[in-house]
Amino acid sequence: MRWAERALLIVLGLAACKDARKTARGPVADTLDAAEYIPRDSVDSALNAPRLITERTVIVFWVHAGDSLNAEDAASALEDLNYYTEKVSGPLKAYGITLVPTNADTVFLSLPNHQRRPILLTGLEYPFGYLLIEPGGVERVLAGVYADDELLDEIKAYFDLPDDTTKVAPRITT
């Protein structure tokens, strides 16, 4: 009888831990330290929770399906994705666009009526790439790796950005 009681306590304890992990994995606000915006790999637990997007955002994603790629191809794609993402991070900051990473298969867009609209990142041509989101607009998925100039062109076109990011007032001379 003593052994059965211990086994029951262990099972109940494991079930409680599983329920606590399940509730802790709700949508995460779209804030991360700027140094952590690039997905390391799909098992990075901080990036597995779905994002809740509330502002103009570019999401760099690498979903779990990317783990099924050939190891050399996946490493090369991840290296390129990281490299080009780093190259566009400065201009994104200058335009006031948030850059966040995710390994989650779903991203949630915050709607004005306190609802959330899910955006699925599964079933794409490539299991990695970029998601451009303008709240109130239609999102744009850029699956695969884009060179920094192509990526910046896509971002400028989507967000209707000017070519000049300078915010310096004109100098008046007399």
N, CA and C atoms as a LAMMPS dump frame, in Angstrom:
ITEM: TIMESTEP
0
ITEM: NUMBER OF ATOMS
522
ITEM: BOX BOUNDS ff ff ff
-5.0000000000000000e+02 5.0000000000000000e+02
-5.0000000000000000e+02 5.0000000000000000e+02
-5.0000000000000000e+02 5.0000000000000000e+02
ITEM: ATOMS id mol type element x y z
1 1 1 N 0.824 -1.189 0
2 1 2 C 0 0 0
3 1 3 C 0.87 1.256 0
4 2 1 N 1.952 1.225 0.722
5 2 2 C 2.843 2.371 0.824
6 2 3 C 3.423 2.732 -0.556
7 3 1 N 3.785 1.706 -1.326
8 3 2 C 4.352 1.917 -2.648
9 3 3 C 3.322 2.56 -3.58
10 4 1 N 2.089 2.167 -3.505
11 4 2 C 1.014 2.708 -4.352
12 4 3 C 0.778 4.178 -4.037
13 5 1 N 0.858 4.557 -2.776
14 5 2 C 0.675 5.96 -2.388
15 5 3 C 1.794 6.829 -2.963
16 6 1 N 3.012 6.344 -2.894
17 6 2 C 4.143 7.091 -3.444
18 6 3 C 4.01 7.24 -4.965
19 7 1 N 3.631 6.169 -5.627
20 7 2 C 3.46 6.225 -7.079
21 7 3 C 2.383 7.228 -7.454
22 8 1 N 1.281 7.259 -6.694
23 8 2 C 0.202 8.214 -6.958
24 8 3 C 0.689 9.648 -6.763
25 9 1 N 1.471 9.911 -5.729
26 9 2 C 2.009 11.24 -5.492
27 9 3 C 2.941 11.667 -6.625
28 10 1 N 3.754 10.753 -7.116
29 10 2 C 4.659 11.075 -8.219
30 10 3 C 3.867 11.406 -9.479
31 11 1 N 2.865 10.603 -9.788
32 11 2 C 2.034 10.854 -10.975
33 11 3 C 1.322 12.195 -10.859
34 12 1 N 0.76 12.489 -9.693
35 12 2 C 0.072 13.774 -9.496
36 12 3 C 1.052 14.94 -9.6
37 13 1 N 2.25 14.766 -9.074
38 13 2 C 3.262 15.823 -9.165
39 13 3 C 3.67 16.085 -10.6
40 14 1 N 3.873 15.033 -11.375
41 14 2 C 4.224 15.2 -12.783
42 14 3 C 3.093 15.857 -13.562
43 15 1 N 1.856 15.49 -13.277
44 15 2 C 0.713 16.104 -13.958
45 15 3 C 0.618 17.587 -13.617
46 16 1 N 0.895 17.951 -12.378
47 16 2 C 0.847 19.362 -11.975
48 16 3 C 1.936 20.163 -12.684
49 17 1 N 3.118 19.579 -12.817
50 17 2 C 4.196 20.269 -13.537
51 17 3 C 3.839 20.463 -14.998
52 18 1 N 3.239 19.445 -15.61
53 18 2 C 2.857 19.538 -17.018
54 18 3 C 1.807 20.632 -17.213
55 19 1 N 0.809 20.723 -16.314
56 19 2 C -0.219 21.76 -16.407
57 19 3 C 0.382 23.144 -16.206
58 20 1 N 1.349 23.283 -15.313
59 20 2 C 1.988 24.583 -15.074
60 20 3 C 2.761 25.021 -16.305
61 21 1 N 3.457 24.075 -16.967
62 21 2 C 4.186 24.427 -18.187
63 21 3 C 3.225 24.812 -19.309
64 22 1 N 2.097 24.128 -19.397
65 22 2 C 1.138 24.405 -20.457
66 22 3 C 0.559 25.805 -20.309
67 23 1 N 0.22 26.238 -19.1
68 23 2 C -0.341 27.573 -18.902
69 23 3 C 0.726 28.643 -19.006
70 24 1 N 1.97 28.303 -18.75
71 24 2 C 3.039 29.305 -18.84
72 24 3 C 3.44 29.578 -20.279
73 25 1 N 2.966 28.775 -21.225
74 25 2 C 3.389 28.921 -22.608
75 25 3 C 2.384 29.712 -23.446
76 26 1 N 1.644 30.626 -22.837
77 26 2 C 0.716 31.462 -23.591
78 26 3 C 1.482 32.457 -24.443
79 27 1 N 0.786 33.303 -25.203
80 27 2 C 1.456 34.289 -26.045
81 27 3 C 2.357 35.215 -25.22
82 28 1 N 3.481 35.548 -25.79
83 28 2 C 4.46 36.41 -25.147
84 28 3 C 4.414 37.776 -25.819
85 29 1 N 4.487 38.843 -25.038
86 29 2 C 4.53 40.178 -25.629
87 29 3 C 5.754 40.3 -26.518
88 30 1 N 5.703 41.192 -27.501
89 30 2 C 6.774 41.291 -28.497
90 30 3 C 7.937 42.146 -28.021
91 31 1 N 8.501 41.794 -26.863
92 31 2 C 9.668 42.495 -26.357
93 31 3 C 10.762 41.48 -26.048
94 32 1 N 11.926 41.727 -26.568
95 32 2 C 13.104 40.914 -26.297
96 32 3 C 14.308 41.826 -26.308
97 33 1 N 15.337 41.439 -25.622
98 33 2 C 16.581 42.177 -25.675
99 33 3 C 17.078 42.159 -27.117
100 34 1 N 17.526 43.295 -27.614
101 34 2 C 17.938 43.404 -29.017
102 34 3 C 19.024 42.396 -29.371
103 35 1 N 19.855 42.007 -28.415
104 35 2 C 20.926 41.052 -28.695
105 35 3 C 20.387 39.64 -28.912
106 36 1 N 19.118 39.397 -28.582
107 36 2 C 18.564 38.054 -28.679
108 36 3 C 17.535 37.92 -29.79
109 37 1 N 17.603 38.743 -30.829
110 37 2 C 16.554 38.702 -31.835
111 37 3 C 16.73 37.625 -32.882
112 38 1 N 17.859 36.959 -32.903
113 38 2 C 18.095 35.941 -33.92
114 38 3 C 17.846 34.568 -33.306
115 39 1 N 17.004 33.746 -33.944
116 39 2 C 16.787 32.404 -33.406
117 39 3 C 18.081 31.601 -33.445
118 40 1 N 18.441 30.978 -32.353
119 40 2 C 19.647 30.159 -32.31
120 40 3 C 19.345 28.817 -32.977
121 41 1 N 18.315 28.137 -32.509
122 41 2 C 17.805 26.922 -33.13
123 41 3 C 16.388 26.723 -32.616
124 42 1 N 15.706 25.724 -33.128
125 42 2 C 14.286 25.589 -32.815
126 42 3 C 14.016 25.049 -31.425
127 43 1 N 15.045 24.671 -30.679
128 43 2 C 14.812 24.206 -29.321
129 43 3 C 15.088 25.298 -28.294
130 44 1 N 15.352 26.517 -28.712
131 44 2 C 15.557 27.636 -27.804
132 44 3 C 14.216 27.921 -27.135
133 45 1 N 14.057 27.517 -25.88
134 45 2 C 12.753 27.518 -25.228
135 45 3 C 12.138 28.91 -25.101
136 46 1 N 12.931 29.952 -24.985
137 46 2 C 12.376 31.296 -24.86
138 46 3 C 11.665 31.718 -26.139
139 47 1 N 12.027 31.125 -27.247
140 47 2 C 11.443 31.507 -28.527
141 47 3 C 10.3 30.594 -28.951
142 48 1 N 9.995 29.562 -28.188
143 48 2 C 8.94 28.629 -28.564
144 48 3 C 7.542 29.129 -28.231
145 49 1 N 7.412 30.076 -27.312
146 49 2 C 6.093 30.6 -26.949
147 49 3 C 5.604 31.528 -28.055
148 50 1 N 4.336 31.412 -28.455
149 50 2 C 3.806 32.289 -29.51
150 50 3 C 3.904 33.761 -29.13
151 51 1 N 4.215 34.588 -30.101
152 51 2 C 4.341 36.029 -29.908
153 51 3 C 2.983 36.709 -30.023
154 52 1 N 2.795 37.779 -29.265
155 52 2 C 1.626 38.636 -29.388
156 52 3 C 2.117 39.958 -29.956
157 53 1 N 1.703 40.288 -31.171
158 53 2 C 2.188 41.463 -31.885
159 53 3 C 1.185 42.597 -31.751
160 54 1 N 1.694 43.774 -31.354
161 54 2 C 0.828 44.933 -31.145
162 54 3 C 1.254 46.149 -31.969
163 55 1 N 2.394 46.055 -32.665
164 55 2 C 2.903 47.197 -33.413
165 55 3 C 3.568 46.724 -34.697
166 56 1 N 4.035 47.683 -35.515
167 56 2 C 4.737 47.327 -36.755
168 56 3 C 5.934 46.459 -36.402
169 57 1 N 5.961 45.274 -37.002
170 57 2 C 6.956 44.29 -36.591
171 57 3 C 7.431 43.455 -37.77
172 58 1 N 8.711 43.123 -37.744
173 58 2 C 9.275 42.112 -38.628
174 58 3 C 9.676 40.961 -37.727
175 59 1 N 9.14 39.789 -38.029
176 59 2 C 9.449 38.596 -37.247
177 59 3 C 10.342 37.7 -38.086
178 60 1 N 11.486 37.343 -37.534
179 60 2 C 12.338 36.347 -38.18
180 60 3 C 11.98 35.019 -37.521
181 61 1 N 11.609 34.033 -38.346
182 61 2 C 11.141 32.766 -37.782
183 61 3 C 11.936 31.585 -38.315
184 62 1 N 12.029 30.571 -37.465
185 62 2 C 12.595 29.275 -37.805
186 62 3 C 11.744 28.268 -37.048
187 63 1 N 10.783 27.651 -37.731
188 63 2 C 9.859 26.734 -37.061
189 63 3 C 10.463 25.339 -36.978
190 64 1 N 9.841 24.482 -36.193
191 64 2 C 10.381 23.143 -35.914
192 64 3 C 10.563 22.284 -37.156
193 65 1 N 9.815 22.538 -38.21
194 65 2 C 9.975 21.752 -39.44
195 65 3 C 11.376 21.928 -40.023
196 66 1 N 12.063 23.013 -39.677
197 66 2 C 13.426 23.23 -40.149
198 66 3 C 14.405 22.219 -39.609
199 67 1 N 14.043 21.549 -38.525
200 67 2 C 14.92 20.527 -37.951
201 67 3 C 14.981 19.273 -38.817
202 68 1 N 14.04 19.138 -39.747
203 68 2 C 14.024 17.957 -40.601
204 68 3 C 14.895 18.127 -41.852
205 69 1 N 15.456 19.312 -42.03
206 69 2 C 16.34 19.559 -43.172
207 69 3 C 17.667 18.832 -42.988
208 70 1 N 18.36 18.617 -44.082
209 70 2 C 19.71 18.083 -44.037
210 70 3 C 20.535 18.998 -43.12
211 71 1 N 21.365 18.435 -42.268
212 71 2 C 22.107 19.216 -41.267
213 71 3 C 22.963 20.311 -41.902
214 72 1 N 23.643 20.009 -43.004
215 72 2 C 24.485 21.016 -43.662
216 72 3 C 23.647 22.131 -44.269
217 73 1 N 22.529 21.762 -44.909
218 73 2 C 21.637 22.76 -45.506
219 73 3 C 21.023 23.655 -44.436
220 74 1 N 20.595 23.043 -43.326
221 74 2 C 19.993 23.811 -42.239
222 74 3 C 21.001 24.778 -41.629
223 75 1 N 22.231 24.319 -41.42
224 75 2 C 23.269 25.187 -40.843
225 75 3 C 23.577 26.35 -41.779
226 76 1 N 23.667 26.078 -43.064
227 76 2 C 23.939 27.134 -44.042
228 76 3 C 22.793 28.14 -44.098
229 77 1 N 21.554 27.647 -44.113
230 77 2 C 20.386 28.53 -44.16
231 77 3 C 20.295 29.381 -42.899
232 78 1 N 20.546 28.781 -41.734
233 78 2 C 20.491 29.532 -40.486
234 78 3 C 21.579 30.596 -40.43
235 79 1 N 22.764 30.257 -40.909
236 79 2 C 23.867 31.227 -40.948
237 79 3 C 23.511 32.41 -41.851
238 80 1 N 22.971 32.13 -43.03
239 80 2 C 22.562 33.2 -43.949
240 80 3 C 21.428 34.035 -43.359
241 81 1 N 20.445 33.37 -42.758
242 81 2 C 19.313 34.075 -42.153
243 81 3 C 19.802 35.023 -41.053
244 82 1 N 20.691 34.551 -40.216
245 82 2 C 21.251 35.387 -39.146
246 82 3 C 22.05 36.562 -39.713
247 83 1 N 22.872 36.297 -40.715
248 83 2 C 23.724 37.329 -41.304
249 83 3 C 22.883 38.462 -41.902
250 84 1 N 21.904 38.109 -42.731
251 84 2 C 21.093 39.132 -43.389
252 84 3 C 20.16 39.846 -42.409
253 85 1 N 19.718 39.138 -41.387
254 85 2 C 18.882 39.781 -40.368
255 85 3 C 19.689 40.828 -39.613
256 86 1 N 20.925 40.516 -39.273
257 86 2 C 21.785 41.487 -38.605
258 86 3 C 22.003 42.724 -39.475
259 87 1 N 22.142 42.529 -40.786
260 87 2 C 22.389 43.651 -41.699
261 87 3 C 21.197 44.602 -41.793
262 88 1 N 19.972 44.107 -41.626
263 88 2 C 18.8 44.991 -41.733
264 88 3 C 18.308 45.482 -40.37
265 89 1 N 18.896 45.017 -39.293
266 89 2 C 18.42 45.415 -37.968
267 89 3 C 18.593 46.912 -37.716
268 90 1 N 19.687 47.5 -38.199
269 90 2 C 19.909 48.939 -38.03
270 90 3 C 18.862 49.781 -38.741
271 91 1 N 18.628 49.555 -40.033
272 91 2 C 17.581 50.314 -40.728
273 91 3 C 16.194 50.107 -40.114
274 92 1 N 15.879 48.897 -39.653
275 92 2 C 14.581 48.675 -39.024
276 92 3 C 14.429 49.551 -37.782
277 93 1 N 15.49 49.624 -37.007
278 93 2 C 15.462 50.46 -35.801
279 93 3 C 15.286 51.926 -36.186
280 94 1 N 15.951 52.368 -37.241
281 94 2 C 15.836 53.752 -37.694
282 94 3 C 14.406 54.077 -38.139
283 95 1 N 13.715 53.1 -38.721
284 95 2 C 12.334 53.296 -39.156
285 95 3 C 11.326 53.082 -38.025
286 96 1 N 11.791 52.636 -36.869
287 96 2 C 10.891 52.415 -35.739
288 96 3 C 10.092 51.129 -35.851
289 97 1 N 10.669 50.133 -36.512
290 97 2 C 10.006 48.846 -36.684
291 97 3 C 10.676 47.84 -35.76
292 98 1 N 9.863 47.118 -35.013
293 98 2 C 10.365 46.136 -34.072
294 98 3 C 10.78 44.861 -34.798
295 99 1 N 11.911 44.295 -34.408
296 99 2 C 12.405 43.039 -34.955
297 99 3 C 12.408 42.02 -33.831
298 100 1 N 11.67 40.919 -34.012
299 100 2 C 11.611 39.88 -32.982
300 100 3 C 11.751 38.505 -33.622
301 101 1 N 12.316 37.544 -32.865
302 101 2 C 12.448 36.179 -33.372
303 101 3 C 11.352 35.279 -32.817
304 102 1 N 11.143 34.162 -33.473
305 102 2 C 10.262 33.137 -32.925
306 102 3 C 10.608 31.788 -33.539
307 103 1 N 10.37 30.76 -32.74
308 103 2 C 10.427 29.387 -33.217
309 103 3 C 9.038 28.763 -33.142
310 104 1 N 8.056 29.558 -32.702
311 104 2 C 6.686 29.066 -32.58
312 104 3 C 6.042 28.941 -33.96
313 105 1 N 5.111 28.023 -34.078
314 105 2 C 4.404 27.809 -35.338
315 105 3 C 3.284 28.826 -35.552
316 106 1 N 2.952 29.574 -34.508
317 106 2 C 1.849 30.529 -34.572
318 106 3 C 2.278 31.852 -33.959
319 107 1 N 1.806 32.94 -34.556
320 107 2 C 2.003 34.288 -34.033
321 107 3 C 0.603 34.872 -33.878
322 108 1 N 0.385 35.645 -32.823
323 108 2 C -0.924 36.25 -32.612
324 108 3 C -0.85 37.751 -32.838
325 109 1 N -1.796 38.267 -33.596
326 109 2 C -1.897 39.696 -33.861
327 109 3 C -2.984 40.262 -32.967
328 110 1 N -2.647 41.282 -32.2
329 110 2 C -3.611 41.931 -31.314
330 110 3 C -4.566 42.782 -32.147
331 111 1 N -5.86 42.58 -31.94
332 111 2 C -6.886 43.322 -32.661
333 111 3 C -7.48 44.403 -31.755
334 112 1 N -8.097 45.438 -32.325
335 112 2 C -8.633 46.537 -31.511
336 112 3 C -9.719 46.119 -30.523
337 113 1 N -10.458 45.049 -30.786
338 113 2 C -11.551 44.63 -29.902
339 113 3 C -11.093 43.654 -28.815
340 114 1 N -9.835 43.723 -28.446
341 114 2 C -9.227 42.859 -27.418
342 114 3 C -9.259 41.392 -27.812
343 115 1 N -9.283 41.116 -29.094
344 115 2 C -9.218 39.759 -29.61
345 115 3 C -7.828 39.531 -30.196
346 116 1 N -7.53 38.303 -30.51
347 116 2 C -6.254 37.941 -31.132
348 116 3 C -6.531 37.135 -32.391
349 117 1 N -5.787 37.437 -33.445
350 117 2 C -5.911 36.681 -34.685
351 117 3 C -4.637 35.873 -34.873
352 118 1 N -4.765 34.544 -34.992
353 118 2 C -3.561 33.722 -35.179
354 118 3 C -3.054 33.804 -36.614
355 119 1 N -1.746 33.79 -36.757
356 119 2 C -1.085 33.719 -38.057
357 119 3 C -0.21 32.471 -38.012
358 120 1 N -0.499 31.509 -38.882
359 120 2 C 0.225 30.237 -38.887
360 120 3 C 1.457 30.317 -39.781
361 121 1 N 2.56 29.796 -39.289
362 121 2 C 3.815 29.79 -40.03
363 121 3 C 4.177 28.385 -40.51
364 122 1 N 3.212 27.497 -40.504
365 122 2 C 3.448 26.131 -40.956
366 122 3 C 2.939 25.97 -42.385
367 123 1 N 3.448 24.97 -43.061
368 123 2 C 2.993 24.676 -44.408
369 123 3 C 3.546 25.615 -45.468
370 124 1 N 4.594 26.346 -45.144
371 124 2 C 5.211 27.259 -46.103
372 124 3 C 6.247 26.519 -46.936
373 125 1 N 6.684 27.145 -48.005
374 125 2 C 7.689 26.55 -48.873
375 125 3 C 8.972 26.247 -48.094
376 126 1 N 9.369 27.177 -47.212
377 126 2 C 10.535 26.993 -46.347
378 126 3 C 10.09 27.175 -44.905
379 127 1 N 10.68 26.431 -43.961
380 127 2 C 10.285 26.56 -42.556
381 127 3 C 11.013 27.699 -41.831
382 128 1 N 11.505 28.661 -42.576
383 128 2 C 12.196 29.806 -41.995
384 128 3 C 11.988 30.992 -42.915
385 129 1 N 12.172 32.189 -42.361
386 129 2 C 12.01 33.4 -43.159
387 129 3 C 11.563 34.57 -42.311
388 130 1 N 10.75 35.428 -42.907
389 130 2 C 10.333 36.666 -42.254
390 130 3 C 8.825 36.84 -42.373
391 131 1 N 8.229 37.412 -41.354
392 131 2 C 6.814 37.761 -41.351
393 131 3 C 6.727 39.259 -41.094
394 132 1 N 6.125 39.997 -42.019
395 132 2 C 5.965 41.442 -41.885
396 132 3 C 4.541 41.713 -41.445
397 133 1 N 4.399 42.468 -40.351
398 133 2 C 3.068 42.723 -39.797
399 133 3 C 2.876 44.206 -39.54
400 134 1 N 1.804 44.741 -40.09
401 134 2 C 1.339 46.105 -39.821
402 134 3 C -0.053 45.936 -39.222
403 135 1 N -0.231 46.196 -37.905
404 135 2 C -1.562 46.033 -37.323
405 135 3 C -2.611 46.818 -38.131
406 136 1 N -3.706 46.15 -38.405
407 136 2 C -4.749 46.753 -39.22
408 136 3 C -4.586 46.441 -40.692
409 137 1 N -3.49 45.806 -41.063
410 137 2 C -3.232 45.468 -42.459
411 137 3 C -3.138 43.967 -42.64
412 138 1 N -2.797 43.571 -43.844
413 138 2 C -2.61 42.153 -44.17
414 138 3 C -1.128 41.833 -44.026
415 139 1 N -0.831 40.746 -43.33
416 139 2 C 0.566 40.37 -43.121
417 139 3 C 1.173 39.849 -44.419
418 140 1 N 2.504 39.863 -44.459
419 140 2 C 3.235 39.357 -45.632
420 140 3 C 4.288 38.389 -45.134
421 141 1 N 4.286 37.189 -45.709
422 141 2 C 5.261 36.168 -45.342
423 141 3 C 6.329 36.106 -46.43
424 142 1 N 7.577 36.185 -46.013
425 142 2 C 8.719 36.037 -46.914
426 142 3 C 9.431 34.751 -46.501
427 143 1 N 9.047 33.633 -47.088
428 143 2 C 9.625 32.342 -46.724
429 143 3 C 10.982 32.18 -47.39
430 144 1 N 11.935 31.689 -46.633
431 144 2 C 13.277 31.464 -47.153
432 144 3 C 14.222 32.567 -46.739
433 145 1 N 15.424 32.527 -47.308
434 145 2 C 16.454 33.511 -47.001
435 145 3 C 16.425 34.593 -48.072
436 146 1 N 16.435 35.843 -47.646
437 146 2 C 16.498 36.989 -48.542
438 146 3 C 17.779 37.747 -48.262
439 147 1 N 18.484 38.159 -49.303
440 147 2 C 19.672 39.001 -49.124
441 147 3 C 19.227 40.319 -48.505
442 148 1 N 20.135 40.997 -47.817
443 148 2 C 19.762 42.198 -47.072
444 148 3 C 19.141 43.274 -47.953
445 149 1 N 19.646 43.493 -49.17
446 149 2 C 19.067 44.524 -50.028
447 149 3 C 17.666 44.146 -50.499
448 150 1 N 17.451 42.863 -50.827
449 150 2 C 16.125 42.404 -51.222
450 150 3 C 15.154 42.478 -50.053
451 151 1 N 15.619 42.071 -48.874
452 151 2 C 14.781 42.105 -47.678
453 151 3 C 14.392 43.535 -47.344
454 152 1 N 15.347 44.451 -47.415
455 152 2 C 15.056 45.852 -47.124
456 152 3 C 14.081 46.436 -48.147
457 153 1 N 14.212 46.053 -49.416
458 153 2 C 13.264 46.504 -50.437
459 153 3 C 11.85 45.996 -50.13
460 154 1 N 11.728 44.735 -49.73
461 154 2 C 10.422 44.168 -49.379
462 154 3 C 9.824 44.892 -48.169
463 155 1 N 10.654 45.182 -47.18
464 155 2 C 10.189 45.866 -45.972
465 155 3 C 9.73 47.28 -46.302
466 156 1 N 10.51 47.998 -47.113
467 156 2 C 10.137 49.365 -47.502
468 156 3 C 8.832 49.371 -48.281
469 157 1 N 8.667 48.425 -49.186
470 157 2 C 7.437 48.361 -49.975
471 157 3 C 6.237 48.018 -49.086
472 158 1 N 6.391 47.067 -48.182
473 158 2 C 5.276 46.647 -47.327
474 158 3 C 4.836 47.756 -46.379
475 159 1 N 5.796 48.377 -45.703
476 159 2 C 5.468 49.413 -44.721
477 159 3 C 5.351 50.802 -45.347
478 160 1 N 5.544 50.918 -46.668
479 160 2 C 5.48 52.188 -47.396
480 160 3 C 6.433 53.206 -46.764
481 161 1 N 7.708 52.823 -46.7
482 161 2 C 8.732 53.633 -46.049
483 161 3 C 9.466 54.5 -47.056
484 162 1 N 9.913 55.685 -46.625
485 162 2 C 10.727 56.522 -47.514
486 162 3 C 12.142 55.945 -47.607
487 163 1 N 12.871 56.362 -48.63
488 163 2 C 14.251 55.897 -48.78
489 163 3 C 15.187 56.567 -47.792
490 164 1 N 14.833 57.767 -47.34
491 164 2 C 15.682 58.537 -46.439
492 164 3 C 15.214 58.355 -45
493 165 1 N 16.112 57.901 -44.119
494 165 2 C 15.751 57.7 -42.721
495 165 3 C 16.258 58.813 -41.817
496 166 1 N 16.851 59.85 -42.393
497 166 2 C 17.377 60.925 -41.554
498 166 3 C 16.242 61.722 -40.961
499 167 1 N 16.405 62.117 -39.72
500 167 2 C 15.391 62.897 -39.018
501 167 3 C 15.954 64.25 -38.61
502 168 1 N 16.886 64.744 -39.383
503 168 2 C 17.532 66.011 -39.077
504 168 3 C 16.711 67.134 -39.678
505 169 1 N 16.447 68.178 -38.897
506 169 2 C 15.694 69.319 -39.399
507 169 3 C 16.559 70.067 -40.404
508 170 1 N 15.927 70.63 -41.442
509 170 2 C 16.713 71.377 -42.429
510 170 3 C 17.422 72.557 -41.784
511 171 1 N 18.623 72.813 -42.234
512 171 2 C 19.418 73.912 -41.681
513 171 3 C 19.099 75.185 -42.458
514 172 1 N 18.741 76.214 -41.724
515 172 2 C 18.379 77.486 -42.344
516 172 3 C 19.555 78.441 -42.216
517 173 1 N 19.998 78.969 -43.339
518 173 2 C 21.091 79.94 -43.316
519 173 3 C 20.562 81.282 -43.821
520 174 1 N 21.125 82.325 -43.264
521 174 2 C 20.695 83.683 -43.688
522 174 3 C 21.831 84.462 -44.218
